């Protein structure tokens, strides 16, 4: 059993090493031709139509997903389906990007002449420079490769890894050219936790109707009742004019009892923590979470134009899946 495990580890490591060496050589392909090809995509007034077959089609789909999520409009067109009607999705202002290892597949040979006849710029990512695709594209991104990581040099492994890295490089270059911001990313990813981190604000998360507060001269008993009834683990202490004076937490109450203080003689102002951590309701919810983590607290005072608006609790944020 030990020999089996060791052999499997060896085979896996060899695959990683082969692909890593191939990726290490990739910077050499970023030449003038590469730059012009990406410039054509940057200047595109339509969409980037990405096409391929087999494993390259999967890479093409990933490329489309990455482009769309980082500010460049794109769509996927399978090379085999294109000649059966899907070519109608290609608009006059679109750029067509082919991804292929050999550049000589039958599907691409059938499709490419029709795309050329339509007049759309054709860019290819290919690992065989003198292939049909390589010699008939308007712009060539040549990705040389010694061999696949497959021991039989057959299964697409190194080639798909290289093409994936090149596609990511193109997408990130276009994203930076368009000054794509975290806020833009959040707009395109509203459904997941990542998107929520980028667009969900404190005002979207905390309960505006749950606003525990006591005055400075309130009894400790009533302060404890306020904390308990609002179930946020704390209550804010306000001055006569509504100004923020401090906060009393469960921890402040426990420390008061541990120190033997007389609950009957003290007032809220005597045990409150002054200068509590605050955040504006327009701030990102993730910033409130970071503030809690940095100060090892579970609640932050929410302000609206400098006035007390409520408390945001760590559970409010965690319920939204923001981490």
C-alpha positions as CSV (number, residue, x, y, z in Angstrom):
1,X,0.0,0.0,0.0
2,X,2.8,2.4,0.8
3,X,4.4,1.8,-2.6
4,X,1.1,2.7,-4.3
5,X,0.8,5.9,-2.3
6,X,4.4,6.9,-3.1
7,X,4.0,6.2,-6.8
8,X,0.8,8.2,-6.9
9,X,2.5,11.1,-5.2
10,X,5.4,10.8,-7.7
11,X,3.1,10.8,-10.7
12,X,1.2,13.8,-9.4
13,X,4.4,15.7,-8.7
14,X,5.8,15.0,-12.2
15,X,2.6,16.4,-13.7
16,X,2.8,19.6,-11.7
17,X,6.5,20.0,-12.5
18,X,5.9,19.6,-16.3
19,X,3.1,22.2,-16.3
20,X,5.0,24.6,-14.0
21,X,8.0,24.6,-16.3
22,X,5.8,25.3,-19.2
23,X,4.1,28.2,-17.4
24,X,7.5,29.6,-16.4
25,X,8.3,30.1,-20.1
26,X,5.0,31.9,-20.9
27,X,6.3,35.5,-20.4
28,X,8.3,35.1,-23.6
29,X,5.1,35.1,-25.7
30,X,4.1,38.5,-24.5
31,X,5.6,40.3,-27.5
32,X,4.5,43.0,-30.0
33,X,2.1,40.6,-31.7
34,X,0.5,39.7,-28.4
35,X,0.0,43.3,-27.6
36,X,-1.6,44.1,-30.9
37,X,-4.0,41.2,-30.6
38,X,-5.1,42.3,-27.1
39,X,-5.4,45.9,-28.4
40,X,-7.9,44.7,-31.0
41,X,-9.9,43.2,-28.2
42,X,-9.6,46.4,-26.1
43,X,-10.9,48.5,-29.0
44,X,-13.7,46.2,-29.8
45,X,-17.1,48.0,-29.9
46,X,-19.0,44.7,-29.8
47,X,-18.3,41.5,-28.0
48,X,-15.4,39.0,-27.8
49,X,-16.8,35.8,-29.3
50,X,-14.7,33.0,-28.0
51,X,-14.7,29.6,-29.8
52,X,-13.2,26.2,-29.6
53,X,-13.8,22.5,-29.6
54,X,-13.1,19.7,-27.2
55,X,-11.1,20.7,-24.1
56,X,-10.4,24.0,-25.8
57,X,-14.1,24.7,-25.8
58,X,-14.0,24.4,-22.0
59,X,-11.2,26.9,-21.8
60,X,-13.1,29.1,-24.1
61,X,-16.1,29.0,-21.8
62,X,-13.9,29.9,-18.8
63,X,-12.5,32.8,-20.8
64,X,-15.9,34.1,-21.5
65,X,-16.9,33.9,-17.9
66,X,-13.8,35.7,-16.8
67,X,-14.2,38.4,-19.4
68,X,-17.9,39.0,-18.6
69,X,-17.2,39.3,-14.8
70,X,-14.3,41.7,-15.3
71,X,-15.8,44.3,-17.6
72,X,-15.5,42.9,-21.1
73,X,-18.6,41.7,-22.9
74,X,-18.1,38.2,-24.3
75,X,-20.0,35.1,-25.4
76,X,-19.1,31.5,-26.2
77,X,-19.7,29.9,-29.6
78,X,-18.9,26.2,-30.1
79,X,-17.0,25.8,-33.3
80,X,-19.0,22.7,-34.3
81,X,-22.4,24.3,-33.6
82,X,-21.5,27.6,-35.4
83,X,-21.8,26.2,-38.9
84,X,-25.3,24.9,-37.9
85,X,-26.8,28.2,-37.1
86,X,-24.9,29.5,-34.1
87,X,-22.8,31.7,-36.3
88,X,-25.8,34.1,-36.3
89,X,-24.7,35.2,-32.8
90,X,-21.7,37.0,-34.3
91,X,-22.4,40.7,-34.7
92,X,-20.7,43.1,-37.1
93,X,-18.6,44.8,-34.3
94,X,-17.5,41.6,-32.7
95,X,-14.0,40.1,-32.5
96,X,-13.7,36.4,-32.8
97,X,-11.2,34.6,-30.7
98,X,-10.3,31.0,-31.4
99,X,-8.6,28.7,-28.9
100,X,-7.0,25.5,-30.2
101,X,-3.9,23.4,-29.5
102,X,-3.4,22.1,-33.0
103,X,-5.2,24.7,-35.0
104,X,-6.1,22.1,-37.5
105,X,-9.4,20.7,-36.3
106,X,-12.0,20.0,-38.9
107,X,-14.6,22.2,-37.2
108,X,-12.3,25.2,-37.2
109,X,-11.3,24.6,-40.8
110,X,-15.0,24.7,-41.8
111,X,-15.9,27.7,-39.7
112,X,-13.0,30.0,-40.2
113,X,-13.6,30.9,-43.9
114,X,-17.1,32.0,-43.1
115,X,-16.0,34.2,-40.2
116,X,-13.3,35.7,-42.4
117,X,-15.9,36.4,-45.1
118,X,-18.1,38.2,-42.6
119,X,-15.2,40.6,-42.0
120,X,-14.8,40.1,-38.2
121,X,-11.2,40.3,-36.9
122,X,-9.9,36.9,-36.1
123,X,-7.5,36.2,-33.2
124,X,-6.2,32.8,-32.4
125,X,-4.5,31.3,-29.4
126,X,-2.7,28.2,-30.8
127,X,0.2,26.0,-30.0
128,X,1.1,25.2,-33.6
129,X,2.3,28.3,-35.5
130,X,2.1,26.8,-39.0
131,X,-1.4,25.3,-38.5
132,X,-4.4,26.3,-40.6
133,X,-5.7,28.5,-37.8
134,X,-2.2,29.9,-37.1
135,X,-1.7,30.9,-40.8
136,X,-5.2,32.2,-41.5
137,X,-5.8,34.4,-38.4
138,X,-5.5,38.1,-38.5
139,X,-3.7,38.1,-35.2
140,X,-1.8,35.2,-33.7
141,X,-1.0,34.5,-30.1
142,X,1.5,31.6,-30.4
143,X,1.8,29.5,-27.2
144,X,4.6,27.0,-27.7
145,X,4.6,23.7,-25.8
146,X,7.1,20.9,-25.6
147,X,4.8,18.1,-24.5
148,X,1.7,17.3,-22.5
149,X,2.0,16.3,-18.9
150,X,0.2,13.1,-19.9
151,X,2.7,10.3,-19.9
152,X,1.5,9.3,-23.4
153,X,1.7,12.9,-24.5
154,X,-1.9,12.7,-25.6
155,X,-4.4,14.0,-23.0
156,X,-4.7,17.8,-23.1
157,X,-3.0,18.9,-19.8
158,X,-0.1,21.2,-20.3
159,X,-1.8,22.8,-23.4
160,X,-5.0,23.6,-21.6
161,X,-3.1,24.9,-18.6
162,X,-1.1,27.2,-20.8
163,X,-4.1,28.4,-22.7
164,X,-6.0,29.1,-19.5
165,X,-3.1,31.2,-18.1
166,X,-2.9,33.1,-21.4
167,X,-6.6,33.8,-21.3
168,X,-6.4,35.0,-17.7
169,X,-3.6,37.3,-18.7
170,X,-5.6,38.8,-21.6
171,X,-8.7,39.2,-19.4
172,X,-6.7,40.9,-16.6
173,X,-5.0,43.2,-19.1
174,X,-8.4,44.3,-20.5
175,X,-9.8,44.7,-17.1
176,X,-6.9,47.0,-16.0
177,X,-7.2,48.9,-19.3
178,X,-10.9,49.6,-18.6
179,X,-10.1,50.7,-15.0
180,X,-12.4,48.0,-13.7
181,X,-12.9,48.6,-10.0
182,X,-13.9,46.4,-7.0
183,X,-17.3,48.2,-7.1
184,X,-17.8,47.2,-10.7
185,X,-16.9,43.6,-9.8
186,X,-19.5,43.7,-7.0
187,X,-22.2,44.9,-9.4
188,X,-21.5,41.9,-11.6
189,X,-21.5,39.4,-8.7
190,X,-24.5,40.4,-6.5
191,X,-25.6,36.9,-5.6
192,X,-22.5,35.5,-3.9
193,X,-20.7,36.2,-0.7
194,X,-17.9,37.8,-2.7
195,X,-20.3,40.3,-4.3
196,X,-21.9,41.1,-1.0
197,X,-18.5,42.0,0.4
198,X,-18.2,44.6,-2.4
199,X,-21.6,46.2,-2.4
200,X,-23.6,45.4,0.7
201,X,-23.5,48.3,3.2
202,X,-24.2,48.6,6.9
203,X,-27.7,50.1,6.2
204,X,-28.6,47.0,4.2
205,X,-27.7,44.7,7.1
206,X,-28.5,46.1,10.6
207,X,-32.0,46.3,12.1
208,X,-32.9,50.0,12.1
209,X,-35.8,49.5,14.4
210,X,-33.7,47.9,17.2
211,X,-32.0,50.9,18.8
212,X,-31.2,50.2,22.5
213,X,-30.1,53.2,24.5
214,X,-30.2,54.6,28.0
215,X,-29.3,57.9,29.5
216,X,-26.1,58.4,31.6
217,X,-28.1,58.6,34.9
218,X,-30.1,55.4,34.2
219,X,-29.9,52.7,36.8
220,X,-27.7,49.7,36.2
221,X,-30.7,47.5,36.6
222,X,-32.6,49.2,33.8
223,X,-29.5,49.2,31.6
224,X,-29.2,45.5,32.0
225,X,-32.9,45.1,31.2
226,X,-32.4,47.2,28.0
227,X,-29.4,45.0,27.0
228,X,-31.4,41.8,27.6
229,X,-34.6,42.9,25.8
230,X,-32.9,44.1,22.6
231,X,-30.7,40.9,22.4
232,X,-27.7,42.7,20.9
233,X,-25.4,42.3,23.9
234,X,-25.1,46.0,24.4
235,X,-26.8,49.3,24.8
236,X,-25.7,52.8,23.8
237,X,-25.6,55.6,26.3
238,X,-26.9,58.9,25.0
239,X,-26.7,62.5,26.3
240,X,-29.8,64.7,26.7
241,X,-29.2,66.1,23.2
242,X,-29.0,62.6,21.7
243,X,-25.2,62.7,21.4
244,X,-23.3,59.5,21.8
245,X,-21.6,59.3,25.2
246,X,-20.6,55.6,25.4
247,X,-21.7,52.0,25.3
248,X,-22.4,49.3,27.9
249,X,-21.8,45.7,26.9
250,X,-22.4,42.4,28.5
251,X,-18.7,42.4,29.3
252,X,-18.9,45.8,31.1
253,X,-21.7,44.4,33.3
254,X,-19.7,41.2,34.1
255,X,-16.6,43.3,35.0
256,X,-18.6,45.5,37.3
257,X,-19.9,42.4,39.2
258,X,-16.5,40.8,39.3
259,X,-15.0,44.0,40.8
260,X,-17.6,44.0,43.6
261,X,-19.2,47.3,42.6
262,X,-22.6,48.2,44.2
263,X,-25.2,47.8,41.5
264,X,-27.6,50.0,43.6
265,X,-25.4,53.1,43.7
266,X,-23.9,53.1,40.2
267,X,-25.4,54.6,37.1
268,X,-25.0,53.8,33.4
269,X,-22.5,56.6,33.0
270,X,-20.3,55.0,35.7
271,X,-19.6,51.7,33.9
272,X,-20.0,52.6,30.2
273,X,-17.1,52.4,27.8
274,X,-16.4,55.9,26.5
275,X,-15.5,56.5,22.8
276,X,-17.1,53.4,21.4
277,X,-16.3,52.1,18.0
278,X,-18.6,53.6,15.4
279,X,-19.3,53.3,11.7
280,X,-21.4,55.2,9.2
281,X,-24.5,53.4,7.9
282,X,-23.2,54.1,4.3
283,X,-20.0,52.1,5.0
284,X,-19.5,48.6,3.6
285,X,-20.7,45.8,5.9
286,X,-17.4,44.1,5.5
287,X,-15.7,47.2,7.0
288,X,-17.9,46.8,10.1
289,X,-16.8,43.2,10.3
290,X,-13.2,44.1,10.0
291,X,-13.6,46.7,12.8
292,X,-15.2,44.1,15.0
293,X,-12.4,41.6,14.3
294,X,-9.6,44.2,14.9
295,X,-11.1,45.2,18.3
296,X,-12.4,41.8,19.4
297,X,-16.0,43.1,19.8
298,X,-19.3,41.9,18.5
299,X,-21.2,45.2,18.1
300,X,-20.5,48.5,16.5
301,X,-22.5,51.8,16.9
302,X,-24.0,52.9,13.6
303,X,-24.2,56.6,12.9
304,X,-26.2,58.6,10.3
305,X,-24.9,62.1,9.8
306,X,-23.2,61.8,13.1
307,X,-26.4,60.8,15.0
308,X,-27.1,57.4,16.6
309,X,-28.9,55.1,14.2
310,X,-28.6,51.7,15.9
311,X,-26.2,48.8,16.5
312,X,-24.8,46.4,14.0
313,X,-24.0,43.0,15.4
314,X,-21.6,40.5,14.0
315,X,-24.5,38.1,13.5
316,X,-26.2,40.6,11.2
317,X,-23.2,40.4,8.9
318,X,-22.6,36.6,9.2
319,X,-26.2,35.9,8.3
320,X,-25.5,37.5,4.9
321,X,-22.5,35.2,4.4
322,X,-20.0,38.0,4.5
323,X,-16.7,36.9,5.8
